[in-house]
Amino acid sequence: MKVAVKILPRDVLLDSQGRAVEDNLKSHQYHLNSCRVGKYVVLDLPVSNKEEALLNAKKMTEFLLINPLIEAYELEVL
């Protein structure tokens, strides 16, 4: 079963990469309110139970994939 992990900088932090993308797009006449840049990771897990997949993905994400001081995440079963 595949689980997607969407990782973004916490809202309270300055997202310098997102700001750079936002400024560049605006300088090229694109209209947008804001831009946040993060990571998207897909974990293919050897389980068939949705709850077990989410629990395993949560453990892996919190162990290795995120820095909880500066990043937030969401899980989605694909």
All heavy atoms as a GROMACS GRO file, in nm:
protein
  622
    1MET      N    1   0.086  -0.117   0.000
    1MET     CA    2   0.000   0.000   0.000
    1MET      C    3   0.090   0.123   0.000
    1MET      O    4   0.190   0.128   0.070
    1MET     CB    5  -0.090  -0.001   0.123
    1MET     CG    6  -0.186   0.115   0.130
    1MET     SD    7  -0.309   0.095   0.260
    1MET     CE    8  -0.411  -0.032   0.189
    2LYS      N    9   0.051   0.223  -0.080
    2LYS     CA   10   0.130   0.345  -0.090
    2LYS      C   11   0.070   0.455  -0.003
    2LYS      O   12  -0.051   0.475   0.000
    2LYS     CB   13   0.138   0.393  -0.234
    2LYS     CG   14   0.218   0.299  -0.322
    2LYS     CD   15   0.231   0.351  -0.462
    2LYS     CE   16   0.314   0.253  -0.544
    2LYS     NZ   17   0.331   0.298  -0.682
    3VAL      N   18   0.161   0.524   0.068
    3VAL     CA   19   0.121   0.637   0.151
    3VAL      C   20   0.206   0.758   0.110
    3VAL      O   21   0.328   0.749   0.101
    3VAL     CB   22   0.143   0.608   0.301
    3VAL    CG1   23   0.106   0.729   0.385
    3VAL    CG2   24   0.062   0.486   0.344
    4ALA      N   25   0.138   0.869   0.082
    4ALA     CA   26   0.208   0.993   0.048
    4ALA      C   27   0.228   1.076   0.174
    4ALA      O   28   0.140   1.083   0.260
    4ALA     CB   29   0.126   1.071  -0.053
    5VAL      N   30   0.345   1.136   0.182
    5VAL     CA   31   0.378   1.225   0.293
    5VAL      C   32   0.404   1.364   0.235
    5VAL      O   33   0.498   1.382   0.157
    5VAL     CB   34   0.504   1.177   0.369
    5VAL    CG1   35   0.527   1.264   0.491
    5VAL    CG2   36   0.492   1.030   0.406
    6LYS      N   37   0.317   1.459   0.267
    6LYS     CA   38   0.335   1.598   0.222
    6LYS      C   39   0.397   1.675   0.338
    6LYS      O   40   0.340   1.682   0.446
    6LYS     CB   41   0.200   1.658   0.183
    6LYS     CG   42   0.211   1.800   0.132
    6LYS     CD   43   0.078   1.852   0.082
    6LYS     CE   44  -0.016   1.880   0.195
    6LYS     NZ   45  -0.143   1.942   0.155
    7ILE      N   46   0.515   1.731   0.313
    7ILE     CA   47   0.591   1.800   0.417
    7ILE      C   48   0.608   1.946   0.376
    7ILE      O   49   0.655   1.974   0.266
    7ILE     CB   50   0.729   1.734   0.436
    7ILE    CG1   51   0.713   1.586   0.471
    7ILE    CG2   52   0.809   1.808   0.542
    7ILE    CD1   53   0.840   1.505   0.461
    8LEU      N   54   0.566   2.035   0.465
    8LEU     CA   55   0.578   2.179   0.438
    8LEU      C   56   0.639   2.249   0.559
    8LEU      O   57   0.625   2.200   0.672
    8LEU     CB   58   0.442   2.241   0.409
    8LEU     CG   59   0.377   2.205   0.276
    8LEU    CD1   60   0.234   2.256   0.271
    8LEU    CD2   61   0.458   2.261   0.160
    9PRO      N   62   0.703   2.363   0.536
    9PRO     CA   63   0.752   2.440   0.651
    9PRO      C   64   0.632   2.484   0.737
    9PRO      O   65   0.525   2.512   0.684
    9PRO     CB   66   0.820   2.561   0.588
    9PRO     CG   67   0.832   2.532   0.444
    9PRO     CD   68   0.733   2.427   0.410
   10ARG      N   69   0.651   2.489   0.866
   10ARG     CA   70   0.543   2.535   0.954
   10ARG      C   71   0.502   2.677   0.914
   10ARG      O   72   0.586   2.756   0.870
   10ARG     CB   73   0.587   2.533   1.100
   10ARG     CG   74   0.604   2.394   1.153
   10ARG     CD   75   0.624   2.397   1.304
   10ARG     NE   76   0.630   2.263   1.356
   10ARG     CZ   77   0.522   2.191   1.388
   10ARG    NH1   78   0.402   2.243   1.375
   10ARG    NH2   79   0.536   2.068   1.433
   11ASP      N   80   0.373   2.707   0.932
   11ASP     CA   81   0.320   2.836   0.889
   11ASP      C   82   0.388   2.955   0.957
   11ASP      O   83   0.398   3.062   0.900
   11ASP     CB   84   0.169   2.843   0.915
   11ASP     CG   85   0.091   2.754   0.819
   11ASP    OD1   86   0.145   2.722   0.710
   11ASP    OD2   87  -0.021   2.716   0.853
   12VAL      N   88   0.435   2.936   1.079
   12VAL     CA   89   0.494   3.048   1.153
   12VAL      C   90   0.636   3.080   1.108
   12VAL      O   91   0.692   3.182   1.150
   12VAL     CB   92   0.494   3.019   1.305
   12VAL    CG1   93   0.352   3.008   1.357
   12VAL    CG2   94   0.574   2.895   1.337
   13LEU      N   95   0.694   2.994   1.026
   13LEU     CA   96   0.832   3.014   0.982
   13LEU      C   97   0.836   3.082   0.846
   13LEU      O   98   0.750   3.061   0.762
   13LEU     CB   99   0.905   2.880   0.973
   13LEU     CG  100   0.922   2.804   1.103
   13LEU    CD1  101   0.985   2.670   1.076
   13LEU    CD2  102   1.005   2.884   1.201
   14LEU      N  103   0.942   3.157   0.824
   14LEU     CA  104   0.966   3.215   0.693
   14LEU      C  105   1.012   3.104   0.600
   14LEU      O  106   1.106   3.032   0.629
   14LEU     CB  107   1.074   3.324   0.701
   14LEU     CG  108   1.118   3.382   0.567
   14LEU    CD1  109   1.002   3.455   0.500
   14LEU    CD2  110   1.237   3.472   0.585
   15ASP      N  111   0.942   3.090   0.489
   15ASP     CA  112   0.976   2.990   0.388
   15ASP      C  113   1.055   3.062   0.280
   15ASP      O  114   0.998   3.114   0.184
   15ASP     CB  115   0.848   2.927   0.334
   15ASP     CG  116   0.873   2.828   0.221
   15ASP    OD1  117   0.989   2.797   0.193
   15ASP    OD2  118   0.773   2.786   0.160
   16SER      N  119   1.186   3.068   0.295
   16SER     CA  120   1.267   3.146   0.202
   16SER      C  121   1.261   3.092   0.060
   16SER      O  122   1.259   3.169  -0.037
   16SER     CB  123   1.412   3.153   0.250
   16SER     OG  124   1.465   3.023   0.265
   17GLN      N  125   1.254   2.960   0.044
   17GLN     CA  126   1.245   2.903  -0.090
   17GLN      C  127   1.108   2.935  -0.152
   17GLN      O  128   1.100   2.971  -0.270
   17GLN     CB  129   1.268   2.752  -0.085
   17GLN     CG  130   1.286   2.689  -0.221
   17GLN     CD  131   1.322   2.541  -0.213
   17GLN    OE1  132   1.323   2.481  -0.106
   17GLN    NE2  133   1.350   2.482  -0.326
   18GLY      N  134   1.005   2.925  -0.072
   18GLY     CA  135   0.872   2.960  -0.121
   18GLY      C  136   0.863   3.108  -0.156
   18GLY      O  137   0.803   3.146  -0.258
   19ARG      N  138   0.927   3.192  -0.075
   19ARG     CA  139   0.928   3.336  -0.102
   19ARG      C  140   1.001   3.366  -0.233
   19ARG      O  141   0.958   3.449  -0.313
   19ARG     CB  142   0.993   3.410   0.014
   19ARG     CG  143   1.003   3.562  -0.005
   19ARG     CD  144   0.868   3.632  -0.008
   19ARG     NE  145   0.798   3.618   0.116
   19ARG     CZ  146   0.810   3.702   0.218
   19ARG    NH1  147   0.888   3.804   0.211
   19ARG    NH2  148   0.741   3.681   0.328
   20ALA      N  149   1.112   3.297  -0.257
   20ALA     CA  150   1.189   3.318  -0.380
   20ALA      C  151   1.105   3.278  -0.503
   20ALA      O  152   1.103   3.350  -0.604
   20ALA     CB  153   1.319   3.238  -0.376
   21VAL      N  154   1.035   3.165  -0.494
   21VAL     CA  155   0.950   3.122  -0.605
   21VAL      C  156   0.836   3.221  -0.626
   21VAL      O  157   0.806   3.262  -0.739
   21VAL     CB  158   0.895   2.979  -0.580
   21VAL    CG1  159   0.792   2.942  -0.684
   21VAL    CG2  160   1.008   2.878  -0.578
   22GLU      N  161   0.775   3.263  -0.515
   22GLU     CA  162   0.665   3.360  -0.522
   22GLU      C  163   0.710   3.490  -0.588
   22GLU      O  164   0.645   3.541  -0.679
   22GLU     CB  165   0.614   3.387  -0.382
   22GLU     CG  166   0.503   3.488  -0.375
   22GLU     CD  167   0.463   3.518  -0.230
   22GLU    OE1  168   0.473   3.427  -0.145
   22GLU    OE2  169   0.423   3.631  -0.204
   23ASP      N  170   0.823   3.543  -0.544
   23ASP     CA  171   0.874   3.669  -0.600
   23ASP      C  172   0.906   3.655  -0.748
   23ASP      O  173   0.879   3.745  -0.827
   23ASP     CB  174   0.998   3.715  -0.523
   23ASP     CG  175   0.965   3.762  -0.383
   23ASP    OD1  176   0.845   3.785  -0.353
   23ASP    OD2  177   1.060   3.776  -0.303
   24ASN      N  178   0.965   3.542  -0.784
   24ASN     CA  179   1.000   3.521  -0.924
   24ASN      C  180   0.875   3.513  -1.011
   24ASN      O  181   0.868   3.572  -1.119
   24ASN     CB  182   1.085   3.394  -0.938
   24ASN     CG  183   1.157   3.386  -1.070
   24ASN    OD1  184   1.106   3.430  -1.172
   24ASN    ND2  185   1.276   3.329  -1.069
   25LEU      N  186   0.775   3.437  -0.965
   25LEU     CA  187   0.650   3.428  -1.042
   25LEU      C  188   0.584   3.564  -1.055
   25LEU      O  189   0.537   3.602  -1.164
   25LEU     CB  190   0.555   3.327  -0.976
   25LEU     CG  191   0.595   3.181  -0.987
   25LEU    CD1  192   0.506   3.094  -0.899
   25LEU    CD2  193   0.586   3.133  -1.132
   26LYS      N  194   0.580   3.642  -0.947
   26LYS     CA  195   0.518   3.775  -0.952
   26LYS      C  196   0.596   3.867  -1.045
   26LYS      O  197   0.535   3.949  -1.115
   26LYS     CB  198   0.509   3.834  -0.812
   26LYS     CG  199   0.401   3.769  -0.728
   26LYS     CD  200   0.394   3.829  -0.589
   26LYS     CE  201   0.279   3.768  -0.509
   26LYS     NZ  202   0.275   3.819  -0.371
   27SER      N  203   0.728   3.853  -1.047
   27SER     CA  204   0.807   3.938  -1.137
   27SER      C  205   0.781   3.904  -1.283
   27SER      O  206   0.812   3.984  -1.371
   27SER     CB  207   0.956   3.926  -1.104
   27SER     OG  208   1.007   3.802  -1.149
   28HIS      N  209   0.726   3.788  -1.308
   28HIS     CA  210   0.690   3.748  -1.444
   28HIS      C  211   0.540   3.761  -1.468
   28HIS      O  212   0.482   3.693  -1.552
   28HIS     CB  213   0.737   3.604  -1.473
   28HIS     CG  214   0.885   3.594  -1.490
   28HIS    ND1  215   0.971   3.584  -1.383
   28HIS    CD2  216   0.962   3.597  -1.601
   28HIS    CE1  217   1.096   3.579  -1.427
   28HIS    NE2  218   1.093   3.587  -1.560
   29GLN      N  219   0.477   3.848  -1.389
   29GLN     CA  220   0.336   3.887  -1.407
   29GLN      C  221   0.237   3.776  -1.374
   29GLN      O  222   0.122   3.780  -1.420
   29GLN     CB  223   0.310   3.940  -1.548
   29GLN     CG  224   0.410   4.043  -1.596
   29GLN     CD  225   0.427   4.160  -1.499
   29GLN    OE1  226   0.330   4.213  -1.447
   29GLN    NE2  227   0.551   4.198  -1.471
   30TYR      N  228   0.278   3.674  -1.297
   30TYR     CA  229   0.182   3.575  -1.251
   30TYR      C  230   0.119   3.625  -1.122
   30TYR      O  231   0.187   3.686  -1.039
   30TYR     CB  232   0.249   3.439  -1.227
   30TYR     CG  233   0.288   3.369  -1.355
   30TYR    CD1  234   0.419   3.374  -1.402
   30TYR    CD2  235   0.194   3.298  -1.429
   30TYR    CE1  236   0.456   3.311  -1.520
   30TYR    CE2  237   0.229   3.234  -1.546
   30TYR     CZ  238   0.360   3.241  -1.592
   30TYR     OH  239   0.395   3.179  -1.709
   31HIS      N  240  -0.010   3.602  -1.105
   31HIS     CA  241  -0.081   3.649  -0.987
   31HIS      C  242  -0.101   3.532  -0.891
   31HIS      O  243  -0.157   3.429  -0.929
   31HIS     CB  244  -0.216   3.708  -1.026
   31HIS     CG  245  -0.204   3.822  -1.121
   31HIS    ND1  246  -0.165   3.948  -1.079
   31HIS    CD2  247  -0.221   3.829  -1.255
   31HIS    CE1  248  -0.160   4.028  -1.184
   31HIS    NE2  249  -0.193   3.958  -1.292
   32LEU      N  250  -0.054   3.548  -0.768
   32LEU     CA  251  -0.076   3.448  -0.664
   32LEU      C  252  -0.069   3.515  -0.528
   32LEU      O  253  -0.006   3.621  -0.514
   32LEU     CB  254   0.024   3.333  -0.674
   32LEU     CG  255   0.170   3.364  -0.643
   32LEU    CD1  256   0.238   3.237  -0.598
   32LEU    CD2  257   0.241   3.418  -0.765
   33ASN      N  258  -0.137   3.458  -0.431
   33ASN     CA  259  -0.136   3.514  -0.296
   33ASN      C  260  -0.010   3.475  -0.220
   33ASN      O  261   0.047   3.556  -0.148
   33ASN     CB  262  -0.258   3.466  -0.218
   33ASN     CG  263  -0.385   3.524  -0.274
   33ASN    OD1  264  -0.388   3.637  -0.322
   33ASN    ND2  265  -0.492   3.446  -0.270
   34SER      N  266   0.032   3.350  -0.234
   34SER     CA  267   0.154   3.307  -0.164
   34SER      C  268   0.200   3.175  -0.224
   34SER      O  269   0.130   3.112  -0.303
   34SER     CB  270   0.128   3.290  -0.014
   34SER     OG  271   0.038   3.184   0.008
   35CYS      N  272   0.318   3.133  -0.184
   35CYS     CA  273   0.375   3.007  -0.231
   35CYS      C  274   0.454   2.944  -0.116
   35CYS      O  275   0.530   3.013  -0.047
   35CYS     CB  276   0.466   3.033  -0.351
   35CYS     SG  277   0.549   2.886  -0.411
   36ARG      N  278   0.434   2.817  -0.093
   36ARG     CA  279   0.510   2.742   0.007
   36ARG      C  280   0.577   2.627  -0.068
   36ARG      O  281   0.515   2.562  -0.151
   36ARG     CB  282   0.422   2.686   0.117
   36ARG     CG  283   0.332   2.785   0.187
   36ARG     CD  284   0.401   2.874   0.282
   36ARG     NE  285   0.441   2.803   0.403
   36ARG     CZ  286   0.515   2.858   0.498
   36ARG    NH1  287   0.557   2.981   0.485
   36ARG    NH2  288   0.549   2.790   0.603
   37VAL      N  289   0.702   2.601  -0.038
   37VAL     CA  290   0.776   2.493  -0.102
   37VAL      C  291   0.811   2.388   0.003
   37VAL      O  292   0.860   2.422   0.111
   37VAL     CB  293   0.904   2.545  -0.170
   37VAL    CG1  294   0.988   2.431  -0.222
   37VAL    CG2  295   0.868   2.641  -0.282
   38GLY      N  296   0.783   2.262  -0.031
   38GLY     CA  297   0.810   2.155   0.063
   38GLY      C  298   0.857   2.030  -0.008
   38GLY      O  299   0.918   2.038  -0.115
   39LYS      N  300   0.825   1.916   0.051
   39LYS     CA  301   0.866   1.788  -0.006
   39LYS      C  302   0.744   1.697  -0.016
   39LYS      O  303   0.650   1.708   0.063
   39LYS     CB  304   0.969   1.719   0.086
   39LYS     CG  305   1.096   1.796   0.106
   39LYS     CD  306   1.190   1.723   0.200
   39LYS     CE  307   1.157   1.760   0.342
   39LYS     NZ  308   1.255   1.711   0.441
   40TYR      N  309   0.749   1.605  -0.112
   40TYR     CA  310   0.643   1.506  -0.128
   40TYR      C  311   0.711   1.370  -0.140
   40TYR      O  312   0.789   1.347  -0.232
   40TYR     CB  313   0.563   1.538  -0.254
   40TYR     CG  314   0.438   1.457  -0.272
   40TYR    CD1  315   0.322   1.489  -0.205
   40TYR    CD2  316   0.436   1.349  -0.358
   40TYR    CE1  317   0.206   1.416  -0.222
   40TYR    CE2  318   0.321   1.274  -0.377
   40TYR     CZ  319   0.206   1.308  -0.308
   40TYR     OH  320   0.091   1.237  -0.325
   41VAL      N  321   0.683   1.282  -0.046
   41VAL     CA  322   0.747   1.152  -0.040
   41VAL      C  323   0.639   1.045  -0.051
   41VAL      O  324   0.534   1.056   0.014
   41VAL     CB  325   0.824   1.134   0.093
   41VAL    CG1  326   0.888   0.998   0.101
   41VAL    CG2  327   0.927   1.245   0.110
   42VAL      N  328   0.662   0.943  -0.133
   42VAL     CA  329   0.568   0.831  -0.143
   42VAL      C  330   0.637   0.707  -0.087
   42VAL      O  331   0.745   0.669  -0.132
   42VAL     CB  332   0.525   0.806  -0.289
   42VAL    CG1  333   0.436   0.683  -0.297
   42VAL    CG2  334   0.453   0.928  -0.344
   43LEU      N  335   0.573   0.649   0.015
   43LEU     CA  336   0.624   0.526   0.077
   43LEU      C  337   0.539   0.410   0.028
   43LEU      O  338   0.416   0.413   0.041
   43LEU     CB  339   0.615   0.536   0.229
   43LEU     CG  340   0.688   0.653   0.295
   43LEU    CD1  341   0.649   0.663   0.443
   43LEU    CD2  342   0.838   0.636   0.281
   44ASP      N  343   0.602   0.309  -0.028
   44ASP     CA  344   0.531   0.188  -0.071
   44ASP      C  345   0.556   0.083   0.036
   44ASP      O  346   0.667   0.031   0.049
   44ASP     CB  347   0.584   0.143  -0.208
   44ASP     CG  348   0.498   0.033  -0.268
   44ASP    OD1  349   0.401  -0.011  -0.204
   44ASP    OD2  350   0.530  -0.009  -0.381
   45LEU      N  351   0.452   0.053   0.113
   45LEU     CA  352   0.467  -0.032   0.231
   45LEU      C  353   0.410  -0.171   0.206
   45LEU      O  354   0.307  -0.184   0.140
   45LEU     CB  355   0.396   0.033   0.350
   45LEU     CG  356   0.441   0.176   0.380
   45LEU    CD1  357   0.353   0.237   0.487
   45LEU    CD2  358   0.586   0.179   0.423
   46PRO      N  359   0.473  -0.275   0.260
   46PRO     CA  360   0.427  -0.413   0.239
   46PRO      C  361   0.314  -0.452   0.333
   46PRO      O  362   0.321  -0.555   0.401
   46PRO     CB  363   0.553  -0.496   0.263
   46PRO     CG  364   0.626  -0.418   0.366
   46PRO     CD  365   0.599  -0.272   0.335
   47VAL      N  366   0.210  -0.372   0.337
   47VAL     CA  367   0.092  -0.402   0.420
   47VAL      C  368  -0.033  -0.376   0.337
   47VAL      O  369  -0.030  -0.299   0.241
   47VAL     CB  370   0.088  -0.316   0.549
   47VAL    CG1  371   0.208  -0.346   0.637
   47VAL    CG2  372   0.082  -0.170   0.517
   48SER      N  373  -0.144  -0.439   0.375
   48SER     CA  374  -0.269  -0.419   0.302
   48SER      C  375  -0.376  -0.350   0.386
   48SER      O  376  -0.482  -0.315   0.336
   48SER     CB  377  -0.323  -0.553   0.251
   48SER     OG  378  -0.341  -0.641   0.360
   49ASN      N  379  -0.346  -0.328   0.513
   49ASN     CA  380  -0.439  -0.263   0.604
   49ASN      C  381  -0.410  -0.112   0.608
   49ASN      O  382  -0.297  -0.071   0.635
   49ASN     CB  383  -0.422  -0.325   0.744
   49ASN     CG  384  -0.513  -0.263   0.845
   49ASN    OD1  385  -0.498  -0.146   0.879
   49ASN    ND2  386  -0.606  -0.342   0.895
   50LYS      N  387  -0.511  -0.031   0.583
   50LYS     CA  388  -0.495   0.114   0.576
   50LYS      C  389  -0.444   0.173   0.708
   50LYS      O  390  -0.353   0.256   0.708
   50LYS     CB  391  -0.629   0.179   0.538
   50LYS     CG  392  -0.624   0.328   0.527
   50LYS     CD  393  -0.761   0.382   0.487
   50LYS     CE  394  -0.760   0.533   0.484
   50LYS     NZ  395  -0.891   0.587   0.446
   51GLU      N  396  -0.501   0.130   0.819
   51GLU     CA  397  -0.461   0.184   0.949
   51GLU      C  398  -0.315   0.149   0.981
   51GLU      O  399  -0.240   0.232   1.033
   51GLU     CB  400  -0.554   0.132   1.060
   51GLU     CG  401  -0.692   0.196   1.060
   51GLU     CD  402  -0.781   0.144   0.947
   51GLU    OE1  403  -0.762   0.028   0.904
   51GLU    OE2  404  -0.866   0.220   0.900
   52GLU      N  405  -0.276   0.026   0.949
   52GLU     CA  406  -0.138  -0.016   0.972
   52GLU      C  407  -0.042   0.062   0.883
   52GLU      O  408   0.066   0.104   0.927
   52GLU     CB  409  -0.123  -0.166   0.945
   52GLU     CG  410   0.014  -0.220   0.979
   52GLU     CD  411   0.026  -0.370   0.956
   52GLU    OE1  412  -0.072  -0.432   0.910
   52GLU    OE2  413   0.133  -0.425   0.983
   53ALA      N  414  -0.081   0.086   0.759
   53ALA     CA  415   0.002   0.162   0.668
   53ALA      C  416   0.022   0.304   0.720
   53ALA      O  417   0.134   0.357   0.719
   53ALA     CB  418  -0.060   0.166   0.529
   54LEU      N  419  -0.087   0.367   0.765
   54LEU     CA  420  -0.076   0.504   0.816
   54LEU      C  421   0.009   0.508   0.943
   54LEU      O  422   0.089   0.601   0.961
   54LEU     CB  423  -0.215   0.561   0.843
   54LEU     CG  424  -0.295   0.599   0.718
   54LEU    CD1  425  -0.439   0.633   0.756
   54LEU    CD2  426  -0.230   0.716   0.646
   55LEU      N  427  -0.007   0.409   1.030
   55LEU     CA  428   0.072   0.406   1.153
   55LEU      C  429   0.221   0.389   1.121
   55LEU      O  430   0.305   0.460   1.177
   55LEU     CB  431   0.023   0.293   1.245
   55LEU     CG  432   0.096   0.279   1.377
   55LEU    CD1  433   0.082   0.406   1.462
   55LEU    CD2  434   0.046   0.158   1.454
   56ASN      N  435   0.254   0.298   1.030
   56ASN     CA  436   0.394   0.278   0.992
   56ASN      C  437   0.451   0.402   0.925
   56ASN      O  438   0.564   0.442   0.952
   56ASN     CB  439   0.407   0.158   0.899
   56ASN     CG  440   0.388   0.026   0.969
   56ASN    OD1  441   0.394   0.019   1.092
   56ASN    ND2  442   0.362  -0.078   0.894
   57ALA      N  443   0.373   0.464   0.837
   57ALA     CA  444   0.419   0.585   0.769
   57ALA      C  445   0.442   0.698   0.869
   57ALA      O  446   0.539   0.774   0.858
   57ALA     CB  447   0.318   0.628   0.663
   58LYS      N  448   0.354   0.709   0.968
   58LYS     CA  449   0.370   0.812   1.071
   58LYS      C  450   0.500   0.791   1.148
   58LYS      O  451   0.576   0.886   1.171
   58LYS     CB  452   0.250   0.809   1.166
   58LYS     CG  453   0.253   0.912   1.276
   58LYS     CD  454   0.127   0.903   1.361
   58LYS     CE  455   0.112   1.017   1.456
   58LYS     NZ  456   0.192   1.015   1.572
   59LYS      N  457   0.526   0.667   1.187
   59LYS     CA  458   0.649   0.637   1.261
   59LYS      C  459   0.772   0.671   1.176
   59LYS      O  460   0.867   0.731   1.226
   59LYS     CB  461   0.652   0.488   1.300
   59LYS     CG  462   0.558   0.453   1.411
   59LYS     CD  463   0.566   0.303   1.440
   59LYS     CE  464   0.469   0.262   1.548
   59LYS     NZ  465   0.472   0.116   1.572
   60MET      N  466   0.771   0.632   1.049
   60MET     CA  467   0.886   0.658   0.961
   60MET      C  468   0.904   0.808   0.940
   60MET      O  469   1.017   0.858   0.941
   60MET     CB  470   0.865   0.590   0.826
   60MET     CG  471   0.870   0.440   0.831
   60MET     SD  472   0.835   0.373   0.665
   60MET     CE  473   0.799   0.204   0.709
   61THR      N  474   0.793   0.876   0.921
   61THR     CA  475   0.800   1.021   0.895
   61THR      C  476   0.859   1.093   1.015
   61THR      O  477   0.949   1.176   1.000
   61THR     CB  478   0.660   1.075   0.864
   61THR    OG1  479   0.612   1.010   0.747
   61THR    CG2  480   0.663   1.224   0.842
   62GLU      N  481   0.810   1.062   1.133
   62GLU     CA  482   0.857   1.131   1.253
   62GLU      C  483   0.998   1.089   1.291
   62GLU      O  484   1.071   1.165   1.355
   62GLU     CB  485   0.759   1.108   1.368
   62GLU     CG  486   0.626   1.177   1.340
   62GLU     CD  487   0.520   1.153   1.444
   62GLU    OE1  488   0.544   1.073   1.538
   62GLU    OE2  489   0.412   1.213   1.432
   63PHE      N  490   1.039   0.968   1.251
   63PHE     CA  491   1.174   0.920   1.281
   63PHE      C  492   1.279   0.985   1.192
   63PHE      O  493   1.386   1.026   1.238
   63PHE     CB  494   1.181   0.768   1.265
   63PHE     CG  495   1.319   0.711   1.279
   63PHE    CD1  496   1.383   0.708   1.403
   63PHE    CD2  497   1.387   0.663   1.169
   63PHE    CE1  498   1.510   0.656   1.416
   63PHE    CE2  499   1.514   0.611   1.180
   63PHE     CZ  500   1.576   0.608   1.304
   64LEU      N  501   1.246   1.000   1.061
   64LEU     CA  502   1.350   1.038   0.966
   64LEU      C  503   1.314   1.152   0.871
   64LEU      O  504   1.400   1.231   0.834
   64LEU     CB  505   1.389   0.916   0.882
   64LEU     CG  506   1.502   0.935   0.782
   64LEU    CD1  507   1.633   0.959   0.857
   64LEU    CD2  508   1.515   0.816   0.691
   65LEU      N  509   1.190   1.162   0.830
   65LEU     CA  510   1.158   1.249   0.717
   65LEU      C  511   1.138   1.396   0.752
   65LEU      O  512   1.151   1.481   0.664
   65LEU     CB  513   1.035   1.196   0.643
   65LEU     CG  514   1.048   1.056   0.584
   65LEU    CD1  515   0.917   1.014   0.518
   65LEU    CD2  516   1.162   1.052   0.483
   66ILE      N  517   1.101   1.426   0.876
   66ILE     CA  518   1.073   1.566   0.908
   66ILE      C  519   1.159   1.613   1.025
   66ILE      O  520   1.208   1.534   1.105
   66ILE     CB  521   0.926   1.589   0.944
   66ILE    CG1  522   0.890   1.521   1.078
   66ILE    CG2  523   0.833   1.545   0.832
   66ILE    CD1  524   0.769   1.578   1.143
   67ASN      N  525   1.172   1.743   1.031
   67ASN     CA  526   1.226   1.809   1.149
   67ASN      C  527   1.106   1.874   1.216
   67ASN      O  528   1.052   1.975   1.166
   67ASN     CB  529   1.329   1.915   1.110
   67ASN     CG  530   1.384   1.988   1.229
   67ASN    OD1  531   1.325   1.986   1.337
   67ASN    ND2  532   1.496   2.054   1.211
   68PRO      N  533   1.058   1.819   1.328
   68PRO     CA  534   0.934   1.868   1.388
   68PRO      C  535   0.940   2.013   1.437
   68PRO      O  536   0.837   2.075   1.461
   68PRO     CB  537   0.910   1.772   1.505
   68PRO     CG  538   1.043   1.715   1.536
   68PRO     CD  539   1.119   1.711   1.406
   69LEU      N  540   1.060   2.066   1.450
   69LEU     CA  541   1.071   2.206   1.494
   69LEU      C  542   1.034   2.304   1.382
   69LEU      O  543   0.985   2.413   1.409
   69LEU     CB  544   1.214   2.235   1.541
   69LEU     CG  545   1.261   2.157   1.662
   69LEU    CD1  546   1.406   2.188   1.693
   69LEU    CD2  547   1.173   2.185   1.782
   70ILE      N  548   1.055   2.263   1.258
   70ILE     CA  549   1.034   2.356   1.148
   70ILE      C  550   0.938   2.306   1.040
   70ILE      O  551   0.905   2.380   0.950
   70ILE     CB  552   1.168   2.396   1.081
   70ILE    CG1  553   1.238   2.273   1.022
   70ILE    CG2  554   1.257   2.469   1.179
   70ILE    CD1  555   1.359   2.306   0.938
   71GLU      N  556   0.898   2.177   1.048
   71GLU     CA  557   0.814   2.123   0.943
   71GLU      C  558   0.688   2.057   0.999
   71GLU      O  559   0.690   2.002   1.109
   71GLU     CB  560   0.892   2.019   0.861
   71GLU     CG  561   1.011   2.077   0.787
   71GLU     CD  562   1.097   1.970   0.721
   71GLU    OE1  563   1.126   1.866   0.784
   71GLU    OE2  564   1.136   1.992   0.606
   72ALA      N  565   0.582   2.062   0.919
   72ALA     CA  566   0.458   1.991   0.949
   72ALA      C  567   0.432   1.894   0.834
   72ALA      O  568   0.487   1.911   0.725
   72ALA     CB  569   0.343   2.090   0.960
   73TYR      N  570   0.350   1.793   0.859
   73TYR     CA  571   0.326   1.695   0.753
   73TYR      C  572   0.182   1.645   0.754
   73TYR      O  573   0.111   1.659   0.854
   73TYR     CB  574   0.422   1.576   0.765
   73TYR     CG  575   0.393   1.486   0.883
   73TYR    CD1  576   0.314   1.372   0.868
   73TYR    CD2  577   0.443   1.513   1.008
   73TYR    CE1  578   0.287   1.288   0.975
   73TYR    CE2  579   0.417   1.431   1.115
   73TYR     CZ  580   0.339   1.318   1.099
   73TYR     OH  581   0.313   1.236   1.205
   74GLU      N  582   0.143   1.589   0.641
   74GLU     CA  583   0.013   1.524   0.626
   74GLU      C  584   0.035   1.392   0.556
   74GLU      O  585   0.120   1.382   0.468
   74GLU     CB  586  -0.082   1.609   0.541
   74GLU     CG  587  -0.120   1.740   0.602
   74GLU     CD  588  -0.206   1.825   0.509
   74GLU    OE1  589  -0.262   1.769   0.411
   74GLU    OE2  590  -0.218   1.944   0.534
   75LEU      N  591  -0.042   1.291   0.595
   75LEU     CA  592  -0.033   1.159   0.532
   75LEU      C  593  -0.159   1.135   0.450
   75LEU      O  594  -0.269   1.175   0.489
   75LEU     CB  595  -0.020   1.050   0.638
   75LEU     CG  596   0.100   1.057   0.731
   75LEU    CD1  597   0.092   0.949   0.836
   75LEU    CD2  598   0.230   1.046   0.652
   76GLU      N  599  -0.142   1.065   0.339
   76GLU     CA  600  -0.255   1.030   0.254
   76GLU      C  601  -0.230   0.892   0.194
   76GLU      O  602  -0.127   0.868   0.131
   76GLU     CB  603  -0.271   1.132   0.142
   76GLU     CG  604  -0.382   1.098   0.045
   76GLU     CD  605  -0.386   1.192  -0.075
   76GLU    OE1  606  -0.294   1.272  -0.094
   76GLU    OE2  607  -0.483   1.182  -0.149
   77VAL      N  608  -0.326   0.801   0.212
   77VAL     CA  609  -0.318   0.670   0.148
   77VAL      C  610  -0.352   0.688   0.000
   77VAL      O  611  -0.454   0.749  -0.034
   77VAL     CB  612  -0.413   0.569   0.213
   77VAL    CG1  613  -0.415   0.438   0.136
   77VAL    CG2  614  -0.372   0.546   0.358
   78LEU      N  615  -0.267   0.638  -0.087
   78LEU     CA  616  -0.290   0.653  -0.231
   78LEU      C  617  -0.363   0.534  -0.288
   78LEU      O  618  -0.361   0.427  -0.238
   78LEU     CB  619  -0.155   0.671  -0.303
   78LEU     CG  620  -0.074   0.792  -0.260
   78LEU    CD1  621   0.060   0.793  -0.332
   78LEU    CD2  622  -0.149   0.920  -0.287
   0.00000   0.00000   0.00000
